[in-house]
Amino acid sequence: MVPRFLSAAPGNAFEQGGVFQYVLIHVEEDPTVKILDVRIAEKIREIKIRIQTTGYPPFKKIISGNVYTLDFKELGYEEDPFVVSPYTQNNLPFVIDGTGEIYVDYSSDLYLKLQEEVKDVRQGEDIRSILYEDSYFCPSLLSSLYDK
């Protein structure tokens, strides 16, 4: 938290025992405060720890080029873990790339957003900003996973 902007962290801030971390984006051009749900980062960390204990990521199937689903049963989960999207409140799955990096798969959120709004988008264009441009949530959790 930046003391010159706020005298105290908000009550729901991670620093106060909450689940959100407040971050600044577009600092140079248009400083904007967004929030990051720490629970999402924590779930990713949990999955990475389970992968480390098995020694390898148990890839399940190929989604595209370098993107895979995981066999979560091999990691000891009874059901596939998910996070609740801060944008749509839908359950979102996790995917992994070939380097072992875990990501939240926001593709269903992006699909819904494109169905709600008429946007002029070209194939291959990065459309992740349509999720966070009108949201309080931080875009840093949106990976460039499918760009790889």
N, C-alpha and C positions, 0 to 999 in steps of 0.2 A: 504494500500500500504506500502511496506517495503522500507523506505528511503535509506537504504544502497544498495539496488539493482537498484532502479530507482530514478532519481532526481525529477520526477513529474509523477503523474498518467496519463495514456494514455487518449486521448481526448474522447474516447468512454466509459471510466470508469464511473461507477455510481457516484463516488466522483466528477467527472467533469461534471455531468449532463447527462451522457450517460446511456445506458441500460445494461451494463455489469459490473459484479463484478469479479475482478481478484483474483484467489485463487491458493494456492499451494497444490498439492497432492503428495503422496508418499514422504513426507518430509524427512523421515529417510533414505530410500534407494536410491531414484532417484528423487530429487526435480524437479517438473514439474509445469509450470504455465498453468492453464486452465481458461476458462471463464465461468461464470454462467450468464444466461439471467435473469435479475431481473424481467422482465415482466411475466415470468412463475410463479415465487414465488408470485408476486402481484396478479395474477389471482386466485391462490390457496387461498390466504388470503381473497380475495373478496368473494369467494364461502363459506369459513368458516364463514365469517360475516353474510352472508345471512342465513346460517343454524342456527346460534345463534339467529337471530331475529325470526325465526319460532319456535325455541325451540327443534327441532328434525331434524335429516337428513331424508328426504323423499326417502327412498330406492325404487328403481324401479324393478330391477331384479337381480338375483344372476348370477355372471359370473363364480365364482368358490368358493370353501369353504367359505372364509371370505371376498370375494371381490364382490362389488355390483355396479350397475349403479345408478345414482340419477335421480329422477323426477325433472328436472330443471324448469319445468313449475310451480311446487309448490313453487319453490324458487323465482319466479317472472321473470324468463328468458323467452323471446319469442322463442329463439332458444337455443339449447344446446351450452354452451361455449366450446371453444377449444383453444389450443395453437398450434403454428407452431413449428414443430420439428426442433431443431437445427441440427439434423443429416440428415434428408431426405427432409425437407421443407414441409412435409405433415401435415395436420391438425390432431391433436391428442386429444382424448377425456379425460375426467377426470373420475376416479372411486373413490370409498370410501371403507374403510374397516369397520369392525364391531365396531371399537373403535371411528370412526368418522374422521379418518385421510384421507385427500384427496391426491390423487396421479395422476400424468399424466400416462396414459396407453401407454407405449412404445412398446407393443407387436407387433403392425403392423410394426414398424421400425425394430424390431428384426427379424421378418419374412422376410422382404425384404433383410436385410443384409445376412441372411442365404441363401437366393436364389441367391444372387450375388457372394458369396464366398463359396467354399467348405470347410466346417469346420467339424472336427471330434468331435461331441458333443454327450454326453450320456443323456438319459432321466433324468430329475431332476437336471441337471447341471446348474449352474448359468452362463448364457451367456451374461449378461449385458455388460461386458467389450468389446464385439465386436463392440458396438456402439461408445464408447469413445476412444478406443485405438489409432485410427488414426484421432482423431478429436481434435479441440481446446477447445471443450466444456467439462465442468466439469461433472464427473459422479455422483456427490452428489444428483442430481435430480432423479436419477434412484433408485427407491425404491426396497425393497425386498418384495414387496407386495404379490406376488404369493408364497412366501416361508411360509406364515402364515397359 
